Amino acid sequence: LAAGWGSEEIAAWATSPGGCELVQNTANCAGRWLSSIPGNLQSDIEELLLDDNTIQVLGNASLLLYHQLRHLSLPKNWLELIEPGTFLSSQGLHVLSLADNLLFTNYSLTAAALSALPALRTLDLSGNRLTEDMVSVLIWNLSSLESLSVARNIIMRLDSSVFTNLTQLLELNLEKNYIFEIDQAFEGLQSLQRLNIAYNYLPCIVEFSLTQLRVLNVSNNVIEWFLALESDDVFELEVLDLSHNHLLFFPVLPRQSKLHSLLLKDNEMSFYQRLPNGTSLADITVQFLLIDGNSTNVTTVSLWDEICHSNLSSLRLLDMSQNQVWYLPEGFLAQMPSLTHLKLNDNCLETFQLSEGDPLTMLMELDLSQNRLVELGVEMGTGDVLPNLQLFNLSTNRLRALPPGVFTYTRKITTVDLSHNRLDLCPQPTLAGEVESPPCVDIRGVETLTHLSLAGCGLQGLGGHPFQGTSLMHLDLSDNHQVLSGDLRWLQDLALTLRVLSLRNTSLSSTVVDFSDFNHLMCLDLSGNSLTVFPTSLGVLKLLSLDLRDNCLLALPPDAAQMPLGKSLREIYLSQNPYNCCTLGWWDSLQQLEGLHIPDRQEVTCSYASRTLNPRALPEPVLQSCRWQMANITLLYLVLALPTCLTLLVAFAVVFLMLKQKLLKMVKSRCGMSSPY
């Protein structure tokens, strides 16, 4: 506990008679089943933590001893009442947390107690079953508040009477209520900078006019429209979160703002000037008849105008994922020269054009995954296109190829995800009769590329050197059933750089790939294949993580723990293999390795006589049978070897007897001695 503390901190630490921990001027009494505030703490404490106790009432004398108190925390108690004189001796309190209590029962008396806190800056009333009227009463005299949370209550409607007098308020949290209407509730909060109204039931926001607000979170409502007030005033708004709503149109933003993050994820948004059936709304107009007394005016307007009148020059993050966008208006992205992160995944895009008109020179991340892209257009020769792009996600589309030289301008690209597209890597062999090779993706020579995903691309036996000139460290080839057929020398260009390789579900057999050249490999995924024997070439690698799940392995090498692989491994997945229950010596040795983690240890099973058993607790009859099997195998080897040995011995004896006289004569002639016969 005291590691890294100085001598003063250690000296200041103690435990009070009531079981509270005291560290300097903080008393931690959380989770002690206390029904009242301890009266035996040191009188100069500044912070008192009473979370998760059973306190029901704070009496007038509860805090009488603690004049220096600045922070009082009482979440998750049974607090129903704070008597009016409770804080009279602690008027310097700055932070008060009363979340998850029962303050709705006696809120008027509690309000009287709170009114005695002239210096209170932060108040948390979350989870107290408070209505808007109760909240209004509780905070009526708290003009010093800078942060207020009334989240997780039962507030339904807000008007100008609720937050009266909170002129110093900087942050207001109203999330997870039942708010469906707001009528000028925030107009008097001139200092408000952060407003959270997420997880409510707001149907729309119109005439948004909070110019001083910096962060607005209205996610997870049912908003269909967001319309800012048409004004030339400069809004301080920096972050606007409208995600998880029912937006039908791109929001009408303030003309002048400092917006740098616009979150529009998971809506029903689209652009409507060009419809999927070919209809255009560009030239369709609507006439409005305006009658004012005796005066009549006819106004003609276009039915749809895609011109964005907002200044988006400071926007850095735009998330429009999970919408119904099937095209982007012309010049839409050109209004965002500072954009660094663009998320358009999970839409209906069929084409995406990169051109000098939409320079996106600052863009670092572009996510176009899970669309219907059949074409990615790039105007070559236009100068820099995506020069700062680092992450490019094109997964789950309908791409067959990418424009030649698409990575020519991406001098900083590190990560490309092309998974789940039907494409091939260049170079592709030209078949007889073909004028040119089939379409393919060329990543050769992209020196900055380190992460590449080609999962589920239908890759077949590759040839040539598709990765030549790259420094790939992470390569995902999973779910390509024929990628390992034929010559495998195309992987050799990565032998010195590759750190992570996924060959999951690639129909890999035990004899196909030799991994011994990949000395720098750290993580290898071989799951979902047809391995019947542990590849011997893996033994010399110094992997940190190995995934062998869902194969046909009967056993691992008995000396696996003594191999270089066993000494380096920190994580291994082994489940969903039909291991032999009678050859589990390798399992026992792996269990004893220090530092080795087997995340799926509980799912590992073995097979014995058509039964699936737990190798960690084999029944004694099975163990006994396995011993007899091993003994029987030894006896079988002995029985097989004994006749062979006897046959050889008899043959030797016969030969010796047949050649005995000749041998004796030969010896006699050489030794020059006579012998009687």
C-alpha positions in Angstrom: 0.0 0.0 0.0 2.8 2.4 0.9 4.9 1.6 -2.2 6.3 4.9 -3.6 5.0 7.0 -0.6 7.2 9.5 1.2 7.8 9.3 4.9 5.2 12.1 5.5 2.5 10.2 3.7 3.3 7.0 5.6 3.2 8.9 8.9 -0.2 10.5 7.9 -1.8 7.1 7.2 -3.8 5.5 10.0 -7.0 3.6 10.7 -9.6 5.2 12.8 -11.4 3.3 15.6 -14.5 3.1 13.4 -12.6 1.3 10.6 -12.1 4.3 8.3 -8.8 4.7 6.5 -7.1 8.0 7.0 -4.6 9.3 4.5 -3.5 12.8 5.2 -6.7 14.9 5.3 -8.9 12.2 3.7 -11.1 9.7 5.6 -12.2 6.8 3.5 -15.2 5.1 5.2 -16.7 3.5 2.1 -18.4 0.1 2.3 -18.4 -0.1 6.2 -22.2 -0.6 6.7 -22.2 2.6 8.6 -25.7 4.0 9.6 -24.4 7.4 10.6 -21.3 9.6 10.1 -18.5 8.6 12.5 -17.9 11.1 15.2 -14.4 10.0 16.1 -12.4 11.2 13.1 -9.8 13.8 13.2 -11.4 17.3 13.2 -9.3 18.7 10.4 -10.3 16.3 7.6 -11.1 17.9 4.3 -12.4 14.9 2.4 -14.9 12.4 3.8 -15.9 9.4 1.7 -19.0 7.5 2.9 -19.9 5.7 -0.4 -21.9 2.4 -0.2 -23.2 2.5 3.4 -26.6 2.5 5.1 -27.0 6.1 6.2 -30.7 7.2 6.1 -30.5 10.6 7.8 -27.9 13.4 8.1 -28.8 15.1 11.4 -28.0 18.6 12.4 -25.1 17.4 14.5 -23.7 14.9 12.0 -20.9 17.2 10.7 -20.6 19.4 13.7 -16.9 18.4 14.4 -15.7 18.8 10.8 -15.3 22.5 10.1 -12.6 22.0 7.4 -14.7 19.7 5.3 -14.4 20.5 1.5 -15.5 17.2 -0.1 -18.3 15.0 1.1 -19.3 11.8 -0.8 -22.4 9.8 0.1 -23.4 7.8 -3.0 -25.3 4.5 -2.7 -26.7 5.0 0.8 -30.3 5.0 1.9 -30.4 8.7 2.4 -33.9 10.1 2.7 -33.4 13.3 4.7 -30.7 16.0 5.3 -31.9 18.1 8.2 -31.8 21.9 7.6 -28.9 22.6 10.1 -26.6 19.8 8.9 -24.1 22.0 7.0 -24.1 25.0 9.3 -20.7 24.0 10.6 -19.3 23.0 7.1 -20.2 26.0 5.0 -16.8 25.7 3.1 -18.0 22.5 1.4 -17.1 22.6 -2.3 -18.0 19.1 -3.5 -21.1 17.2 -2.5 -22.1 13.8 -4.0 -25.5 12.4 -3.1 -26.1 10.1 -6.0 -28.2 6.9 -5.8 -30.2 7.7 -2.7 -33.8 8.4 -1.8 -33.9 12.2 -1.6 -37.3 12.4 -3.3 -39.0 11.5 0.0 -38.0 14.7 1.9 -36.6 16.9 -0.8 -38.0 20.2 0.6 -36.2 19.8 4.0 -33.0 18.7 2.1 -33.3 21.8 0.0 -33.2 23.9 3.1 -30.0 22.2 4.2 -28.4 22.7 0.8 -29.2 26.4 0.9 -26.6 26.8 3.7 -23.7 26.0 1.4 -22.7 29.3 -0.2 -19.4 27.9 -1.6 -20.7 24.7 -3.1 -19.3 24.2 -6.6 -20.1 20.6 -7.5 -23.4 18.8 -6.7 -24.4 15.2 -7.8 -28.0 14.4 -7.3 -28.1 11.5 -9.8 -30.4 8.5 -9.3 -32.7 10.0 -6.6 -36.1 9.6 -8.4 -36.4 13.4 -8.7 -38.9 15.2 -10.9 -38.1 18.6 -12.5 -40.1 20.4 -9.7 -38.1 18.7 -7.0 -34.8 19.6 -8.8 -35.9 23.2 -9.0 -36.5 23.3 -5.3 -33.3 21.6 -4.3 -31.0 23.9 -6.3 -33.0 27.1 -5.9 -30.4 29.0 -3.7 -27.2 27.4 -5.1 -25.9 30.2 -7.2 -22.3 29.2 -6.7 -22.7 25.9 -8.5 -20.3 25.2 -11.4 -21.1 21.5 -12.0 -24.5 19.8 -11.5 -25.6 16.3 -12.3 -29.3 15.2 -12.1 -28.8 12.2 -14.3 -30.9 9.0 -13.9 -33.9 10.7 -12.4 -37.5 11.1 -13.7 -37.3 14.5 -15.2 -39.7 14.9 -18.2 -40.0 18.6 -19.1 -37.7 21.5 -18.6 -38.6 25.2 -18.7 -37.0 28.5 -17.6 -38.0 28.0 -14.0 -35.9 24.9 -13.3 -32.3 26.3 -13.4 -33.0 29.9 -12.3 -30.1 31.7 -10.6 -27.4 29.2 -11.7 -25.3 31.9 -13.3 -22.0 30.3 -12.5 -22.9 26.8 -13.9 -20.3 25.4 -16.3 -21.4 21.8 -16.6 -24.9 20.2 -16.5 -25.6 16.5 -16.8 -29.2 15.5 -17.6 -28.6 12.1 -19.2 -30.9 9.1 -18.7 -34.1 10.9 -17.8 -37.4 11.0 -19.6 -37.1 14.5 -21.1 -39.3 15.1 -24.2 -39.5 18.9 -24.2 -37.2 21.8 -23.4 -38.6 25.3 -23.4 -35.9 27.9 -22.9 -34.6 26.0 -19.9 -30.9 27.1 -20.5 -31.3 30.7 -21.6 -30.3 32.0 -18.2 -27.2 29.9 -17.9 -24.7 32.4 -19.4 -21.6 30.5 -18.3 -22.7 27.0 -19.4 -20.0 25.2 -21.4 -20.8 21.5 -21.2 -24.4 20.1 -21.6 -25.2 16.4 -21.6 -28.8 15.4 -22.4 -28.0 11.9 -23.8 -30.5 9.0 -23.3 -33.7 11.0 -23.3 -36.7 11.3 -25.6 -36.1 14.6 -27.4 -37.8 14.6 -30.8 -36.0 17.6 -32.3 -33.8 20.6 -31.6 -34.8 23.8 -33.3 -33.4 27.4 -33.0 -30.4 26.2 -31.1 -28.9 29.4 -29.8 -26.5 28.6 -26.9 -23.6 30.5 -28.3 -21.4 30.0 -25.2 -21.7 26.2 -25.1 -18.6 24.3 -26.0 -19.8 20.6 -25.7 -23.3 19.4 -26.5 -24.2 15.7 -26.1 -27.7 14.9 -27.2 -26.9 11.3 -28.3 -29.4 8.4 -27.8 -32.6 10.5 -28.2 -35.2 10.3 -31.0 -34.1 13.5 -32.7 -35.1 13.9 -36.4 -34.1 17.5 -36.9 -31.3 19.7 -35.6 -31.6 23.3 -36.7 -29.3 26.0 -35.3 -30.5 29.6 -35.1 -29.8 31.5 -38.3 -27.4 34.1 -37.0 -24.0 35.5 -37.8 -23.0 35.3 -34.1 -19.9 33.2 -33.4 -20.8 30.0 -31.5 -18.2 28.5 -29.1 -19.4 25.0 -29.9 -16.5 22.6 -30.3 -18.1 19.1 -29.9 -21.6 18.1 -31.1 -22.7 14.5 -30.5 -26.0 13.6 -32.3 -25.2 9.9 -32.6 -27.8 7.2 -32.1 -30.8 9.3 -33.1 -33.3 9.4 -36.0 -31.8 12.3 -38.0 -33.2 12.4 -41.5 -30.9 15.2 -42.8 -27.5 16.6 -42.2 -27.9 19.0 -39.3 -28.2 22.7 -40.0 -25.2 24.0 -38.0 -24.3 27.5 -36.8 -22.9 29.6 -39.6 -19.9 30.5 -37.5 -18.6 28.1 -34.9 -15.4 26.4 -33.6 -16.7 22.9 -34.2 -13.9 20.3 -34.4 -15.9 17.1 -33.6 -19.2 16.2 -35.2 -20.7 12.8 -34.3 -23.6 11.6 -36.4 -23.3 7.9 -36.0 -26.3 5.6 -36.2 -29.0 7.8 -37.7 -31.2 7.6 -40.8 -29.4 10.4 -42.6 -29.0 10.8 -46.3 -28.8 13.4 -49.1 -31.7 13.8 -51.4 -30.8 16.0 -54.4 -30.1 12.8 -56.3 -32.3 9.8 -55.5 -31.4 6.2 -56.1 -34.0 5.9 -58.8 -32.4 8.6 -60.9 -34.8 11.4 -59.9 -33.2 14.8 -59.2 -34.7 17.4 -56.8 -32.3 20.1 -58.0 -34.7 22.0 -60.2 -38.0 21.3 -58.3 -39.4 24.4 -56.5 -42.2 25.0 -54.0 -44.3 28.1 -53.6 -45.4 29.4 -50.2 -48.4 31.8 -49.9 -47.8 34.2 -47.0 -50.9 36.1 -45.8 -50.4 38.9 -43.3 -53.5 40.9 -42.8 -54.4 42.5 -46.2 -51.0 41.7 -47.6 -50.3 38.6 -49.6 -46.8 37.4 -50.8 -45.8 34.4 -52.8 -42.3 33.0 -52.1 -40.6 30.4 -54.3 -37.9 28.2 -52.9 -36.0 25.1 -54.1 -37.4 21.9 -52.7 -33.8 20.8 -51.8 -30.7 22.7 -51.3 -27.5 20.8 -50.5 -25.3 23.9 -50.1 -24.0 24.0 -46.6 -23.9 27.5 -45.3 -21.9 26.6 -42.1 -18.2 27.3 -41.7 -16.7 23.8 -41.2 -13.1 24.9 -41.7 -12.1 23.8 -38.1 -13.8 20.4 -38.3 -11.3 17.6 -37.5 -13.6 14.6 -36.8 -16.7 13.7 -38.8 -18.4 10.4 -38.0 -21.3 9.7 -40.3 -21.2 5.9 -39.9 -24.3 3.7 -39.7 -26.5 6.0 -41.8 -28.2 5.7 -45.2 -25.8 7.9 -47.2 -25.4 6.6 -50.8 -23.5 9.6 -52.2 -21.8 12.8 -51.0 -22.8 16.2 -52.5 -20.3 17.8 -54.8 -17.8 19.8 -52.8 -19.1 18.5 -49.5 -15.7 17.5 -48.2 -13.9 20.5 -49.7 -15.5 22.6 -46.9 -13.5 20.6 -44.3 -9.8 21.3 -45.0 -8.8 20.5 -41.4 -10.4 17.1 -41.4 -8.2 14.4 -39.9 -10.7 11.5 -39.2 -13.6 10.7 -41.5 -15.9 7.7 -40.8 -18.4 6.7 -43.5 -18.6 3.0 -42.7 -21.9 1.2 -42.6 -23.6 3.3 -45.3 -24.8 2.6 -48.9 -22.0 4.2 -50.8 -21.4 2.7 -54.3 -18.6 5.0 -55.4 -16.2 7.3 -53.6 -14.2 9.9 -55.5 -10.9 11.4 -54.4 -9.9 14.4 -56.3 -8.1 17.7 -56.0 -11.5 19.4 -55.4 -11.7 17.5 -52.1 -8.0 17.7 -51.1 -8.3 16.3 -47.6 -4.6 17.0 -47.2 -4.8 16.6 -43.4 -6.8 13.4 -43.4 -5.2 10.7 -41.2 -8.0 8.1 -41.0 -10.6 7.2 -43.7 -13.1 4.4 -42.9 -15.3 3.3 -45.9 -15.9 -0.2 -44.6 -19.2 -2.0 -44.9 -20.6 -0.1 -47.9 -21.4 -1.2 -51.4 -18.3 0.2 -53.1 -17.6 -1.2 -56.5 -15.2 1.6 -57.4 -12.8 3.9 -55.7 -12.0 6.8 -58.0 -8.8 8.7 -57.8 -7.9 11.5 -60.3 -4.3 10.8 -61.0 -1.9 13.7 -61.6 -3.8 16.1 -59.4 -1.0 16.5 -57.0 -1.2 15.4 -53.4 -4.2 13.2 -52.6 -4.4 11.9 -49.0 -0.7 12.7 -48.4 -1.1 12.3 -44.6 -3.4 9.2 -44.6 -2.3 6.6 -42.1 -5.3 4.3 -41.8 -7.5 3.2 -44.7 -10.4 0.8 -44.1 -12.1 -0.6 -47.2 -13.3 -3.8 -45.7 -16.6 -5.5 -46.5 -17.3 -3.9 -49.9 -17.6 -5.2 -53.5 -14.2 -4.0 -54.7 -12.3 -6.1 -57.3 -9.3 -3.8 -57.6 -8.0 -0.4 -56.6 -6.8 2.3 -59.0 -3.2 1.8 -60.0 -0.9 3.9 -57.9 -3.5 4.7 -55.3 -0.9 4.6 -52.6 1.5 6.8 -54.6 0.6 9.9 -52.7 0.0 8.2 -49.3 3.5 8.7 -48.0 2.5 7.9 -44.4 0.1 5.0 -44.8 0.6 2.3 -42.2 -2.6 0.4 -42.0 -4.8 -0.9 -44.8 -7.9 -3.2 -44.4 -9.1 -4.8 -47.6 -10.8 -7.8 -45.9 -13.9 -9.3 -47.3 -13.6 -7.9 -50.9 -13.2 -10.2 -53.9 -9.8 -9.1 -55.0 -6.3 -10.4 -55.8 -2.8 -9.1 -55.2 -0.5 -8.0 -58.0 1.4 -9.4 -59.8 -1.2 -11.8 -61.3 -0.1 -14.3 -64.0 -1.6 -13.7 -67.4 -3.4 -16.8 -68.8 -3.0 -17.9 -72.3 -5.2 -15.9 -74.7 -5.5 -12.9 -72.3 -4.3 -9.5 -73.5 -3.7 -8.2 -69.9 -3.6 -9.6 -66.4 -6.8 -9.7 -64.3 -7.5 -6.7 -62.0 -5.5 -6.7 -58.8 -4.3 -4.5 -55.9 -0.7 -3.5 -56.0 1.0 -2.8 -52.6 4.6 -3.4 -53.8 7.0 -0.7 -52.7 4.7 0.8 -50.1 7.5 1.1 -47.6 5.5 2.7 -44.7 2.8 -0.1 -44.7 3.0 -2.2 -41.6 -0.5 -3.6 -41.1 -2.5 -5.3 -43.9 -5.7 -7.3 -43.6 -6.7 -9.5 -46.5 -9.2 -11.8 -44.6 -11.9 -13.4 -46.7 -10.8 -12.0 -50.0 -10.9 -15.3 -51.9 -7.1 -15.3 -52.4 -5.7 -18.3 -54.2 -2.2 -19.5 -54.6 -0.2 -16.3 -55.0 2.9 -16.0 -57.1 5.7 -13.6 -57.7 6.5 -11.2 -54.9 3.3 -9.4 -53.9 4.8 -7.9 -50.7 8.2 -6.9 -52.2 9.4 -3.6 -50.9 7.0 -3.5 -47.9 7.8 -3.8 -44.2 4.7 -5.5 -43.1 4.6 -6.5 -39.4 0.9 -7.5 -39.2 -0.6 -9.7 -41.9 -4.1 -11.2 -41.8 -4.8 -13.9 -44.4 -7.6 -15.7 -42.6 -10.6 -17.1 -44.3 -8.8 -17.6 -47.6 -9.2 -21.3 -48.2 -6.8 -21.6 -51.1 -4.2 -19.0 -50.3 -1.7 -21.6 -49.1 -2.0 -23.8 -52.2 1.0 -24.1 -54.5 4.3 -22.3 -54.1 4.7 -20.4 -50.8 7.8 -18.4 -51.6 5.7 -15.3 -52.0 5.7 -15.0 -48.2 9.5 -15.0 -47.9 9.8 -11.3 -48.5 8.3 -10.8 -45.1 10.5 -13.2 -43.2 12.5 -10.5 -41.5 9.8 -8.0 -40.7 6.6 -10.0 -39.9 5.6 -10.0 -36.2 1.9 -11.1 -36.3 0.5 -13.6 -38.9 -3.1 -14.9 -39.0 -3.7 -18.1 -41.1 -7.0 -18.9 -39.5 -9.3 -21.0 -41.6 -7.0 -21.3 -44.6 -7.2 -25.2 -45.0 -3.7 -25.4 -43.6 -2.3 -29.0 -43.2 0.7 -30.1 -41.2 3.1 -30.3 -44.1 2.3 -27.2 -46.2 4.2 -24.4 -44.5 7.7 -24.2 -43.2 7.8 -21.5 -40.5 11.4 -21.8 -39.6 12.5 -18.7 -41.7 10.1 -16.4 -39.8 12.4 -15.9 -36.8 10.9 -12.6 -35.8 7.3 -13.8 -35.6 5.7 -13.1 -32.2 2.0 -14.0 -32.7 0.7 -16.8 -34.9 -3.0 -17.8 -35.5 -3.4 -21.3 -36.9 -6.9 -21.9 -35.7 -9.7 -23.4 -37.8 -7.5 -25.5 -39.9 -6.8 -29.3 -40.5 -3.6 -29.8 -38.6 -3.3 -33.4 -37.5 0.3 -33.1 -36.4 2.1 -30.2 -34.7 4.3 -28.5 -37.3 7.9 -29.3 -36.3 9.1 -26.0 -37.7 7.2 -24.1 -35.0 9.5 -25.6 -32.3 12.4 -23.3 -33.2 10.3 -20.0 -33.1 10.2 -17.8 -30.1 6.5 -16.9 -30.3 4.7 -15.0 -27.5 1.2 -16.1 -28.6 0.0 -19.2 -30.5 -3.5 -20.1 -31.4 -4.1 -23.8 -32.3 -7.9 -24.0 -31.7 -10.3 -25.9 -33.9 -7.8 -28.3 -35.5 -7.4 -32.1 -35.6 -4.4 -32.4 -33.2 -4.2 -35.6 -31.2 -1.2 -34.3 -29.1 1.6 -31.8 -28.9 5.2 -32.9 -28.8 6.2 -34.4 -25.4 9.1 -32.0 -25.2 7.1 -28.9 -26.2 8.0 -27.2 -22.9 11.7 -27.6 -23.5 11.6 -26.3 -27.1 12.6 -22.6 -27.7 8.9 -22.1 -28.4 7.8 -23.4 -25.0 10.3 -21.2 -23.3 9.1 -18.0 -25.0 5.4 -18.6 -25.1 3.2 -16.4 -22.9 -0.2 -17.3 -24.3 -1.5 -20.4 -26.1 -5.0 -21.4 -27.2 -5.6 -25.2 -27.4 -9.4 -26.0 -27.3 -11.5 -27.7 -29.9 -9.0 -30.4 -30.7 -9.5 -34.2 -30.3 -6.5 -34.8 -28.0 -5.8 -38.4 -26.9 -6.4 -38.8 -23.2 -3.7 -41.3 -22.9 -0.9 -39.1 -24.3 -1.3 -35.9 -22.2 2.3 -35.7 -21.0 2.7 -32.5 -23.0 -0.4 -31.0 -21.3 1.1 -31.6 -17.8 4.4 -30.0 -18.8 2.7 -26.9 -20.3 0.7 -26.6 -17.0 4.0 -26.3 -15.1 5.5 -23.6 -17.2 5.8 -20.3 -15.3 4.4 -17.3 -17.1 2.3 -19.3 -19.7 -1.4 -18.3 -19.9 -3.9 -20.7 -21.4 -7.1 -18.5 -21.7 -9.3 -21.4 -22.9 -8.0 -23.8 -20.3 -11.5 -24.7 -19.2 -12.6 -25.6 -22.7 -9.7 -28.0 -23.4 -11.0 -31.6 -23.7 -9.5 -35.0 -24.7 -11.1 -38.1 -26.3 -11.1 -41.6 -24.9 -13.2 -44.4 -26.3 -15.7 -42.0 -28.0 -16.0 -40.0 -24.8 -15.1 -36.4 -24.3 -13.3 -35.9 -21.0 -11.8 -33.1 -19.0 -8.0 -33.6 -19.0 -7.7 -31.8 -15.7 -9.7 -34.5 -13.9 -9.5 -37.8 -15.7 -11.4 -40.6 -13.9 -9.2 -43.2 -12.3 -10.5 -46.1 -14.5 -9.5 -44.1 -17.6 -6.0 -43.5 -16.1 -5.7 -47.2 -15.3 -6.8 -48.2 -18.8 -4.3 -45.7 -20.3 -1.5 -47.3 -18.2 -2.5 -50.8 -19.4 -2.6 -49.5 -23.0 0.9 -48.1 -22.6 2.1 -51.4 -21.0 0.4 -53.4 -23.7 2.1 -51.3 -26.3 5.5 -52.0 -24.7 4.7 -55.7 -24.5 3.6 -55.7 -28.1 6.9 -54.1 -29.1 8.7 -56.7 -27.1 6.7 -59.6 -28.6 7.4 -58.2 -32.1 11.1 -57.8 -31.4 11.7 -61.2 -29.7 11.1 -63.4 -32.7 13.2 -61.2 -34.8 16.1 -61.5 -32.4 15.7 -65.3 -32.1 15.6 -65.6 -35.9 18.8 -63.7 -36.2 20.5 -65.7 -33.5 19.5 -69.1 -35.1 20.7 -67.8 -38.5 24.0 -66.8 -37.0 24.4 -70.2 -35.3 23.6 -72.1 -38.5 26.1 -70.0 -40.5 28.7 -70.5 -37.8 28.3 -74.3 -37.8 28.5 -74.5 -41.5 31.6 -72.4 -41.7 33.2 -73.8 -38.5 35.9 -76.0 -40.2 36.8 -73.4 -42.8 37.2 -70.8 -40.1 39.4 -73.1 -37.9 41.7 -73.9 -40.9 42.0 -70.2 -41.7 43.0 -69.4 -38.1 45.5 -72.3 -38.1 47.1 -71.2 -41.4 47.5 -67.7 -40.1 48.8 -68.7 -36.7 51.2 -71.4 -38.0 50.2 -74.0 -35.3 48.9 -77.6 -35.6 45.8 -78.7 -33.9 44.5 -82.2 -33.4 41.1 -82.9 -34.9 
